[in-house]
Amino acid sequence: MSPIPSPDNQPVLEALFWIAVALILYTHLGYPLVLRALVALRRRPTIEPRTWEEPPRVTLIVAAYDEQDSIAAKVANALGLDYPRERVQLIVASDGSTDATVERARAAGADLVLDLPRRGKVAAQNAAAERASGEILAFSDANSVWSRDALRHLVEPFADPAVGYACGQVRFVDADGDNLEGAYWRYEMAVRELESGLAGVTAGNGAIYAVRREAYLPLDPSGSHDLSFPFLLAKRGLRSLYVPWAAAQERMVPTLEGELARKRRMMAGLWDIVVGEGMLSPRGYPPLYAFEIASHRMLRYATPFLHTIALAANVALLGDGRLYTAALAAQLALLVAALLGRVLPWAPLRVARYYALTTASIALGLWDRARRGAPGTWEKAAGTR
């Protein structure tokens, strides 16, 4: 027998279904289009045409955990940047490494190597920031390779005192597996470039970014510079920008299972950032930045729950017309395609699988947070070194 809703709850179920579907489509497809229209109307340059009288002093911080195989190459990459060497301080902060990371970083020529107890990436970054001498604090992953001119371009926006944070462009390489993160990241970078031209980016990336020293915020170990700095600085009246010509590259996690595990670890700290650090609270946001946070962050993080609402309401509305039968068939087809994407290398199936697993990672991360508490330490993603 078809689950026909009673006349009393049918309007509520229909509203839940259509609102959930509309919000899912908006956050992924509609929001970039609205952003593009707003940026075109505003016609404001992403970076104000100001320049430094002389290059600012920069401290480049690399947090590392058991990176003995890559840390010497990272130090060499940092010391070879097209930036006055006397104005760069390179700090490697070893987060309780059990291998030869510390010794190899010192031998490679890092200005300061901190041999810290294991407390997590953010704690290591906090410790390095306390020892920094630069006006600008730049950060990079140990496996990121920066273009020679990346640092020079990365600090350009800080000539404007209203800028507190800037992130560069990360390109993923060695995409021989079934992970589609590289394609998704190109979409994400296009959205962030539009946000940068409107009110500021809502997130950065760990491969290449910088913050004004006086604006640096020592976060809890469960925090994330990528997600926290842009919105926290917006509440302090500072802009966060995307600088696409400051380029870096990293090896991508080769498998989608590995990408799911990586995102799940990241999402385990989401509750603390959204609620504990105040991303959810609109207090302090400029209106356009509040619009970006709601559209790009809050709705994106709500996507697994919106899908659950849409599916449950759809099932309850079966028998109320062919439209709901077709809608349920479409939702089930997405799930079947995601399952088939594991064994069949057809591009649409792989896209469906990537979308399903990365969406699920949000809910799984929150589940891990509820069971195990706030995360602190981190592990390297397999295949990225």
ZAMARGU-4260 file (C-alpha; in steps of 0.2 Angstrom, whole numbers, plus 5000, padded with zeros to 4 digits):
<rodrens>
0) 5000/5000/5000 | 5007/5017/4995 | 5012/5028/5010 | 4999/5042/5006 | 5000/5056/5018
5) 4986/5062/5028 | 4978/5079/5023 | 4985/5087/5039 | 5003/5083/5036 | 5004/5084/5017
10) 5007/5103/5016 | 5021/5101/5029 | 5029/5086/5020 | 5028/5095/5003 | 5036/5111/5010
15) 5050/5101/5018 | 5054/5091/5002 | 5054/5107/4991 | 5064/5117/5003 | 5077/5104/5005
20) 5079/5101/4987 | 5079/5120/4983 | 5093/5122/4996 | 5104/5108/4989 | 5103/5115/4972
25) 5106/5132/4977 | 5122/5129/4988 | 5130/5119/4974 | 5123/5127/4958 | 5113/5143/4961
30) 5126/5151/4973 | 5140/5153/4961 | 5128/5161/4948 | 5121/5173/4961 | 5139/5177/4966
35) 5144/5181/4948 | 5130/5193/4946 | 5134/5202/4962 | 5152/5204/4958 | 5148/5210/4941
40) 5136/5223/4949 | 5149/5229/4962 | 5164/5230/4950 | 5176/5231/4965 | 5194/5225/4962
45) 5198/5210/4972 | 5215/5218/4977 | 5217/5236/4979 | 5231/5244/4969 | 5243/5247/4983
50) 5261/5241/4984 | 5274/5240/4998 | 5288/5252/4998 | 5299/5237/5002 | 5295/5219/5004
55) 5288/5215/5021 | 5297/5203/5033 | 5289/5186/5032 | 5290/5171/5043 | 5286/5155/5033
60) 5280/5141/5045 | 5279/5123/5040 | 5271/5111/5053 | 5277/5094/5050 | 5274/5077/5058
65) 5285/5062/5053 | 5291/5071/5036 | 5309/5065/5035 | 5306/5060/5017 | 5300/5077/5011
70) 5306/5090/5023 | 5323/5093/5015 | 5314/5096/4998 | 5302/5108/5007 | 5315/5118/5015
75) 5325/5119/4999 | 5309/5125/4990 | 5306/5138/5003 | 5323/5145/5003 | 5323/5145/4984
80) 5308/5157/4983 | 5310/5173/4973 | 5310/5184/4989 | 5324/5193/4998 | 5332/5180/5009
85) 5336/5192/5023 | 5317/5196/5024 | 5312/5178/5026 | 5312/5168/5042 | 5309/5149/5039
90) 5302/5139/5054 | 5299/5121/5054 | 5288/5116/5068 | 5289/5097/5071 | 5274/5090/5080
95) 5281/5076/5090 | 5289/5068/5075 | 5296/5051/5079 | 5308/5050/5063 | 5322/5061/5057
100) 5311/5076/5053 | 5320/5088/5065 | 5338/5083/5060 | 5334/5084/5042 | 5325/5101/5043
105) 5340/5108/5052 | 5353/5101/5040 | 5343/5108/5025 | 5345/5125/5032 | 5329/5130/5041
110) 5331/5146/5052 | 5322/5138/5066 | 5317/5120/5070 | 5305/5117/5084 | 5305/5100/5092
115) 5288/5100/5100 | 5278/5087/5109 | 5264/5079/5100 | 5249/5090/5102 | 5242/5093/5084
120) 5245/5104/5069 | 5237/5120/5075 | 5246/5118/5092 | 5263/5117/5082 | 5258/5132/5072
125) 5253/5142/5087 | 5271/5138/5095 | 5279/5144/5079 | 5269/5160/5078 | 5275/5164/5095
130) 5293/5163/5089 | 5290/5172/5072 | 5299/5189/5068 | 5289/5193/5052 | 5276/5206/5049
135) 5267/5193/5039 | 5265/5174/5044 | 5264/5163/5029 | 5260/5144/5031 | 5263/5129/5020
140) 5261/5110/5021 | 5276/5100/5021 | 5272/5092/5005 | 5267/5108/4996 | 5278/5114/4982
145) 5277/5133/4979 | 5281/5142/4963 | 5296/5153/4964 | 5286/5169/4964 | 5272/5163/4975
150) 5277/5171/4991 | 5280/5188/4983 | 5262/5187/4976 | 5255/5181/4992 | 5260/5196/5002
155) 5255/5209/4989 | 5237/5211/4996 | 5243/5215/5013 | 5249/5232/5007 | 5231/5236/5010
160) 5229/5237/5029 | 5211/5231/5028 | 5217/5214/5022 | 5220/5201/5036 | 5222/5185/5027
165) 5226/5179/5009 | 5227/5161/5002 | 5234/5156/4985 | 5230/5143/4973 | 5234/5125/4976
170) 5234/5113/4961 | 5233/5094/4963 | 5244/5083/4953 | 5247/5064/4950 | 5228/5061/4949
175) 5230/5043/4942 | 5217/5036/4954 | 5199/5037/4956 | 5198/5053/4966 | 5190/5068/4958
180) 5195/5081/4971 | 5206/5090/4958 | 5190/5093/4947 | 5180/5098/4962 | 5194/5110/4968
185) 5194/5119/4952 | 5176/5123/4955 | 5179/5128/4973 | 5193/5140/4968 | 5182/5148/4955
190) 5169/5151/4969 | 5182/5158/4980 | 5189/5170/4967 | 5171/5177/4966 | 5169/5178/4985
195) 5186/5187/4985 | 5179/5200/4973 | 5163/5202/4984 | 5166/5202/5003 | 5180/5190/5005
200) 5183/5171/5005 | 5174/5160/5017 | 5189/5147/5018 | 5207/5145/5013 | 5218/5130/5010
205) 5232/5123/5020 | 5245/5122/5005 | 5248/5141/5004 | 5241/5155/5014 | 5246/5170/5025
210) 5240/5181/5039 | 5245/5198/5046 | 5255/5194/5062 | 5244/5206/5073 | 5229/5197/5066
215) 5235/5179/5070 | 5223/5170/5082 | 5229/5155/5092 | 5216/5143/5089 | 5212/5127/5100
220) 5220/5111/5094 | 5204/5106/5086 | 5203/5122/5075 | 5207/5125/5057 | 5216/5140/5050
225) 5208/5136/5033 | 5190/5137/5040 | 5192/5148/5055 | 5203/5163/5050 | 5192/5170/5036
230) 5176/5171/5046 | 5185/5176/5063 | 5194/5190/5054 | 5179/5196/5045 | 5171/5198/5062
235) 5186/5210/5066 | 5183/5220/5051 | 5197/5212/5040 | 5196/5205/5023 | 5202/5188/5017
240) 5207/5187/4999 | 5211/5173/4986 | 5227/5176/4976 | 5226/5164/4961 | 5243/5169/4955
245) 5251/5164/4971 | 5252/5145/4966 | 5257/5129/4975 | 5255/5111/4970 | 5252/5095/4981
250) 5250/5077/4977 | 5232/5072/4978 | 5225/5057/4988 | 5225/5044/4974 | 5209/5035/4980
255) 5192/5041/4984 | 5192/5030/5000 | 5207/5040/5005 | 5199/5056/5001 | 5184/5051/5012
260) 5195/5047/5026 | 5204/5064/5025 | 5188/5074/5024 | 5180/5064/5038 | 5195/5069/5049
265) 5193/5087/5044 | 5174/5087/5047 | 5177/5080/5065 | 5181/5097/5070 | 5167/5106/5061
270) 5155/5107/5077 | 5169/5116/5086 | 5171/5128/5072 | 5153/5131/5068 | 5146/5132/5085
275) 5161/5134/5097 | 5171/5148/5087 | 5155/5156/5081 | 5154/5154/5062 | 5135/5151/5065
280) 5133/5167/5074 | 5130/5182/5062 | 5136/5194/5074 | 5150/5205/5067 | 5148/5199/5049
285) 5146/5212/5036 | 5130/5209/5027 | 5137/5202/5011 | 5149/5191/5020 | 5135/5184/5031
290) 5127/5180/5014 | 5142/5170/5008 | 5144/5161/5025 | 5126/5155/5024 | 5126/5151/5006
295) 5143/5142/5005 | 5147/5136/5022 | 5131/5133/5032 | 5121/5126/5018 | 5135/5115/5012
300) 5138/5108/5029 | 5119/5105/5030 | 5119/5095/5014 | 5118/5077/5021 | 5104/5082/5032
305) 5095/5091/5018 | 5096/5075/5008 | 5089/5065/5022 | 5075/5076/5024 | 5071/5076/5005
310) 5072/5057/5004 | 5061/5054/5020 | 5048/5067/5014 | 5048/5060/4996 | 5044/5043/5003
315) 5030/5049/5013 | 5023/5058/4998 | 5023/5043/4987 | 5005/5041/4979 | 5003/5060/4979
320) 5006/5061/4960 | 5019/5055/4947 | 5031/5070/4951 | 5035/5063/4968 | 5038/5045/4960
325) 5050/5053/4948 | 5059/5062/4961 | 5061/5047/4972 | 5067/5037/4957 | 5080/5051/4954
330) 5086/5051/4972 | 5088/5032/4971 | 5097/5033/4955 | 5110/5044/4962 | 5113/5031/4976
335) 5114/5017/4964 | 5126/5027/4953 | 5137/5030/4968 | 5137/5012/4971 | 5141/5007/4953
340) 5155/5020/4953 | 5166/5009/4963 | 5167/4996/4950 | 5163/5005/4933 | 5174/5019/4928
345) 5161/5029/4919 | 5163/5047/4922 | 5145/5051/4928 | 5146/5036/4940 | 5162/5042/4947
350) 5155/5059/4950 | 5140/5052/4959 | 5151/5042/4970 | 5162/5057/4974 | 5147/5067/4978
355) 5139/5054/4989 | 5155/5050/4999 | 5161/5068/5001 | 5143/5073/5007 | 5143/5058/5019
360) 5160/5064/5026 | 5151/5078/5034 | 5139/5068/5044 | 5153/5055/5048 | 5164/5068/5054
365) 5151/5075/5066 | 5147/5057/5072 | 5166/5054/5076 | 5166/5071/5085 | 5151/5065/5096
370) 5159/5048/5100 | 5177/5053/5102 | 5177/5072/5106 | 5186/5086/5098 | 5201/5080/5087
375) 5219/5087/5089 | 5232/5077/5081 | 5232/5073/5063 | 5239/5059/5051 | 5246/5061/5034
380) 5234/5056/5020 | 5241/5040/5011 | 5248/5043/4994 | 5251/5062/4996 | 5270/5061/4999
</rodrens>
